């Protein structure tokens, strides 16, 4: 069977993948990003390529339509809006899921032909502050280092980055380097204790947004301890004096760390030349995100620790092509090739390269403002491509309402149902991962090919083709590409403009490259792989700029809600939600809460918590944990109204944005919390997909169908009727067990002598062997045995999934530990857990620790 080299569609690591049409997925051992490693999500890609739920034909107002009718309508509506209300009355909202070729033509159409810069991307939600910080410091959006620096460093400082869960392959590269060189040290700076903390020699549980105070204090310490590189500063840096003056005025204790912690960290950083500071969303998603970025970069510039092996600031991107989108100008405040909208010479050069009739003259609306413009009626036609802002943006309910307010909305997606797609006038079916061709650029500036290994399903088309078809129908020339390779060749040729204006992007050597066989290539092509060791920055004077930044006043009162990712899920789960084993680790929306806070609001383990934001609320399962500090909460962002109507965490998030980057501060929402008083809790498994429609519910796939968690405010009068409604099973007979003393209810529904659904309800959170219950669907097990909710002696229950890569449950692991597997390596040998991506290793270590008997003090 043909094996195709392609690239993983998840995070910004950019892992190479070997894929086969039957869904066999392996890591590409030759790809320099991962050398064959894959995380749990990448390993499960073959489980997500089915056509279940796919959008396979255009739809107009919910009815299937032909491409000609749909494209004509889109072109007509956008042209009419431009004609009557001007170019700024239309907008595109696109995605880091797009390939560079898709991004390029969307940007070209909007900025060079429509003449507006109202095209922004969900990368605004993850990397915009890093872009702004880079431009302030370096003169352009340049990532200085490479992944090899992570292995060559003597000190890795992780800031706001749960690398073990969000970039697992990079985490494993660092873990392997540390194992080979035990003298390497790792510092993890995060308000939460995360899986990444397991690798750290020092975990600093900083206050949210305490980063500027900490790194300003570090800059002051470097100056006071004689650790500055004066030669580098004098030759290559401006702004040092003002930056140091501002830094000295800040008190590092405002970070929330103890004096001893601060002294230890500063001594490690100051005394270790080969230091890499990795930062991600915990830095970027803040109202002071850009200042945080510059506070970190300031310390590297002041010591000359940049652009050399094993040293430098390193921004890791959250999406597979966030970097590619930045390269082609996909953000509302950028032009293609890292050029500037505000610069008339740059605009003229881009317009000439595109041979376009016009060019935007000012920055467009950034994501949050774009949807505010939808709400107030400014935007008359909106095109959303490959993203789900009705879930992913702050004030998600308000964003959904804003989209509904736009007179004409188009959504291009691979799925027939999403929270955003349900609001569209026109749905356009796109090809998905495995079906499309193009390129992506990872966090280290490495361009990799994404190649098709599956046939195009139904009437789906590549995103670039859809955009070009609309452009031509709007009367625009310049979009007659035959292949994605044609677009890439044009884009690569236009990067000569970057060189013309003394910028960094340089793909000219790839203009005539064999696109089909293009190997992973880091830019600048044919030159050094790192930037800035010898200065040569991109400000007009060739010098970097240290930026004077001031620590913000930290918010007080209420709870501080931090949102983020789960280990095994991706964004709004349109892809990962198809994989049963990815959903088995943490299968419903939850909120981490400190035990003291849980006591204060009277909530116990696995009960429900209601979070109240300024404009919306949500209901989440309580996960009581000392990993979050008192007064702090953490909740994942993945659940949609399709999967859990009350579990959309961004319904509770109403935050400001960074004033420079426009990035929302989704790590610091202020919310209230209270126990959600419910009359009963429930759990069910069914062969049919369920929609419980109760005050709280969450559904997930299982190996035999679907499962649901739910709760009700009032006990039903007929439990069999309730069970049938929730499980979607009208036929068959029902066996009902009800305990009058405890109030527990259990219902089994049998069709054709097989279990078709099981329903469990209780006045307290339901205790049942969930994975075992799911395996009984479709079986001939007697209803009495099925209603027991636990396994028989000859049917061991693996328990809740810990290792998603190999589907290893907690009970299996406990059994192996009892049999003598008293190290993570031994557990791996016994069960395979932790031997692929390794993201579960901290949980394996915690399980082992639970079994170890402390030695009594003498």
Protein Blocks (a to p, Z undefined) as FASTA:
>chain_A
ZZdddddfkbfnopacdddfkopacddfkbmklnopacfklmmmmmmmccghiafbdcee
hiacdfklmmmmmmmmmmmmmmmnojklgccdddfkbcfklmmmmmmmmmmmnopabbcc
fklmmmmmmmmmmmmmnopacdfbdfklmmmpmbdcdehiafklmmmmlmmmmmmmmmmm
mmbccddddfbdcfklmmpmbdcdddehilmmmmmmmmmmmmmnopacfklmmmmpghkl
mmmmmmmmpcfklnopafklmmmmmmmmmmmmbacddddfklmmccklmmmmmmmmmmmm
mnopghiahiacddddfbfklmmmmmnopafkbcehhiafklmklmmmmmmmnopabdcf
bdcddfklmmmmmmnomambdcdehiafklmpghkllmmmmmmmpmbacdddfbfbdfkl
mmpfbdcddddehiagcddddfkopacddddfbdcehjbccfklmmmmmmmmnopahiac
fbfklmmmmmmmmmmmmmmnopabdcklmmmpcfkloccddddehiafbehklgjiabfn
opacddddddddddeehjdddddddfkbghjlmmmmmpmklmmmmmcdcddddfklmmmn
opaehiacddddfkbccdddddddfkbcehiacddfkbcfklomklcmklmpccdddfkl
opacfklcccdddddddfbdcddddfbdcdfkpabdcddddfklcadddddfbdcfblkl
mmmmmnopagdcddddddfknopacddddeehiafbdcdddfbdcdddfklmmmmgopab
dfklmmnopacfklccebjafblmlopafklmmmmmmnopabfklmmmmnopoplnommm
mmmmmmmmmmpccdddZZ
